[in-house]
Amino acid sequence: MNSPAPAFPVFDPTVCDPHGLRRANRLLLAQDLLAGRTHLRGKPVHLKLELTNFCNLACPMCPHKTMQRPVGYMKPSLFRRILDEAAPELEFAYVHHLGESLFHPHLPELVAYGSRLGVAMGLSTNATFLTERKGAALLSSGLRFLVISLDATSEESYATMRTGGDFAKTMQHVDRFLSQAASHPDLSIVVQMIVSSQNQHEVQAFARRFPRHVVFKEARDWAGQVPLGTLRPRTTPSSPPQPEPPPSLPCRLPFAELTVLWNGQVVPCANVFEAVNVLGDLSVQSVSDVWNGPPAQKLRRAHLQKHVQAIPICNTCPGHAFCAADFVAVDALGQRLRNYRPGQKTPRPGLS
């Protein structure tokens, strides 16, 4: 039985387009969150699908080096079934989590499968394996959003931030792909620098090198799981980093999205990189069964009641703010593109 509804702000449903299926789905999710419901009438708008947790680099801001779970690759049959069940309400699928997705042998065809279902497909890559052939296949797949995580304009900084990669070869991959992609206006590409004490002296050079695509991002600590230590950019005494206040509403993520590990296990969000807070297993369950299953409802109830102290990762995360009108008005791809708008001078916070 659901707990009594908290005293949340009243939401005006007239902002919804009643003829838009996905907008109507977002409206249902917003109404349920604001009413304090744990069983949601809407479906997830965003899925983060880990095609593999194998990675060829050892980046200091990434928890991959401490990961305990086995390395593997998502079966194409599982991927297709997940998207079949989540569509047509599913708006955005990000085929990336704790690995380099370009090493999945079926990546382009899986992206193309999601595109044919009408799902906006996104990807993040370190570009070390972005060969001409792989790039051409991605450009033919219908991919809508791509983050190229580069982080440096010199071999010295690259060796620190993207340990194990070949700087000169990767830059060749990036330059060639940007040239290939010039004739694909439907694909939004950002070339990203995670700003740290190791590379902040190259910020201006990075912006000049990729003027049409540059995005700066803050290094995130994965909800307190990755100590950034000396990686934090140097700041002047007059401008120390300010902690963000906790959101007044529950974290929006348990009410909007799921993260699926390569073996089908489902975790609540992109901060979870081990099999922790597992909500279900899509290798044996349906998306609907996991989305409104007992573990998911228990998690939502804890967030609604602000009793997350006993929940690993949630208890060290400031949460992610929810604005009902904005959530309903802007689809998941639009939210993503807005958050990664090229040319911003200030490093953006947030999840990957």
C-alpha positions, 0 to 999 in steps of 0.5 A: 500500500502506498504511503500518504501523499506528501504535500507537494506543489500543485501541477497544472496539467494544461501544459500537456499536449493531449495528442502527444503520446510521449508528452502524455506519458511524461505528464503521468509520471509528473503527476504520480511523483507530485502525488506521492505515488510509487506505482507509476502509470507512465513508462520510463522516458530514458534508459541507460543501456550498458552494452559492455563494461569493458574499457581500454582506458584507466581514467582517474575520474572513473570508477572502472578500476575499482569495479568488482563485477565481471566484464561482459557484453549485452546480448543483442536479443536482450537489447532488442527485447528491452527496446521493444517493451519500452517503446513507443513511450521510450524517448532516449536510450543512451548506450553507454555506462561503465565501458567503451561501447565501440567494442561491442561488435553489434553496436551500429546495428543495435543503434539502428534497431532503436532508431527504427523504433523511433527512439532517439539513440545516444552514445559516449565514446573515448574515440580510441576505436572510432575507426573510419569503418566504425564511424561510417556505420554509426553515421548510417545508424540514425544516431542522434547524440554523441559525446566524444570524451577527449579531455586534452589538447596535448599528449601530456594531459591526455596521458593523465586524463585518458591513461592508456590511449594513443593521443595522436591516433585518437585525434586523427579519429576525431578529426576524420569523424567530424569531417564525415559527420558534416553531412549528417545534421540530425546528429548532435556531436559534442567534444567534451573536456572534463575539467580538472587540475591536470588539464584546466590550463588547456581550456582555451586551447580546447575551445579553439580546437573544437569551436563548434562542438566544445563542451566543458564538464565538471568531474563528478564523484559518482555520488561520493564513490570516487575521491577526486582529491587533487583532480579538482580544478584549482580555485582562488580563495575568493571563489570556493566551490559551493555545495548544491542544496538538496532538492525540495522534491524527491530525486527525479531519476527513480520516476523517469529512468532506469540503468541496465547493466550488460547482463540485464540487471537493473539499477536505479541510475547512472551513479550505480556502477556495481550490482547495488540497489538492484531493482530486477533482472531484464534477462528474466523479467519484463521492463514493466515488471521491474519498473513497478516491481516491489524494489522500485516502489520501495526505492521511490517510497524512500525518496518520497519520504526522504528516508534514504540514509540506509540506501547505498549511493542514494545516501551520499548523493544530493539528488537530482532536481525535478521541475514538473512543467519542464519535465513535461514540456521538454522530451528526454533528447531535448533535455540532453541537448540543452544540458550539452549545448556546445560553446558554454564556457562554464563546466556543466555539472551532472550525470554522464 
